[in-house]
């Protein structure tokens, strides 16, 4: 699951710019957000440069018409002077390059009447995103009049890690959810090269989605959900994994109140589960609740040094904390611990009698900290 942001499909964004200097002669007050149709008139303007080219076109068209009327058959004979159609075509192309639309040029040639107000029309069906025009405005060449976008097809941008990007090849299907509206759409991963964000060092993935009802609006945030196919492996609940920097670990239940902190290597991550690539075997029990307490206790013990296992007083049989006991004695090549000075004196008076009855607990090697029982929890 990833967050996504809806943006305009840049291949369907149209900027209407002035190609000449002039003045706005009419403004139809089409504001941003208004839906427009292709070839719909948005405003009109006047330009001396266009007027001069239009007059030249009408003159060339009139000369051509008189020539054809005077000698319709002879004009087509080889060796005769050509009908001046070339000039008409030149002036037509000139007017197109200056911003006049075909239907206005055809209307001028047909009616042989000069058109002074040039129409600004919408190049496609869409919505007006911006408007920088007003009645009587003086503008220069290059001024942007309108910006129109076709929102029937949009892009969705998502920042993903390199691992996630590899799992989403071009053509992959992704579910787009609109959180507030509780509606979903389908999107497809584009074949465009994913760009690298220099700040977050993530890849910016582009998705494409049809938007016939215009529910997906520019700058809207959406939720993206996609499925991953991963090989079979060991899966643990997400709560079981503890992270510290680049390291991950779980606590494995060894039984009898003992737990082992086990480093693991994570794989794919789902909503509530994490794949473990190494460090765990199938069937092992892991801690999923209050494991942070185990982690804290383990860190405290590591800082304080290895814990001595409890010993047994060979006289009275009481369990003795070897780190806190001051009563100890050396006999038979081992160190013996006592609950009190009284037990120590009894032992030293006749050690042989107590050694035969005592267990070997005092002489056993220490267990590792990670596997020792955490009685405090």
VENTALIN-V242610 format. One line per field, one symbol per residue. psi: psi as a letter, one per 30 degrees, with the letter a starting at -180 (. if undefined). burial: + if it has 9 or more other C-alpha atoms within 8 Angstrom, else -. A space follows every 10 residues. Layout:
BEGIN
psi=???
burial=???
END
This chain:
BEGIN
psi=klklkklkjf fgkkkjlkfl kakkfkjghj lkfkkllkgk kelllkkeee eeeeeeeeee eeeeeeeeee ieefffkkfl klkhfeeeee eeeeeefffk leeeeeeeee fhkkjejkkj lkflkakkel khklkgkkll kfkjelkkkj gfkllkkkkl leeeeffilk fkkkkkkjee fhlllklkkl gkkklkjfef hlkjkklkkk ifggejlkgk klkkklkkjl lkakklkeff kkkjbgkkll kkjflhgkkk jjklklblka eglkkjelfl lkfkklkfkg ffeeeeeeee eeeflkkklk lkjfefgkkk jfffkfjllk kgglkkklfl feeeeeefei eeefeefllg effllkllef fkkiff.
burial=-++++++++- -++-++++++ +++++++--+ -+---+++-- +++++++--+ +-++++++-+ ++++--++-- -+--+----- ---++-++-- ++-+++-+++ ---++-+++- -+--+--+++ ++-+++++++ +-+-----++ +--+++++++ ++++++++++ ----+----- --++++++-- -----+++++ ------+--- -+++++++++ +-----+--+ +++++----- ---+-+++-+ ++----++++ ++++--++++ ++++++---- --+++++-++ -----++--- +--++-++-- ++-----+-- +++++---++ ++--+-+++- ----+++++- --++-++--- +--++--+-- -+------+- ++-+---
END
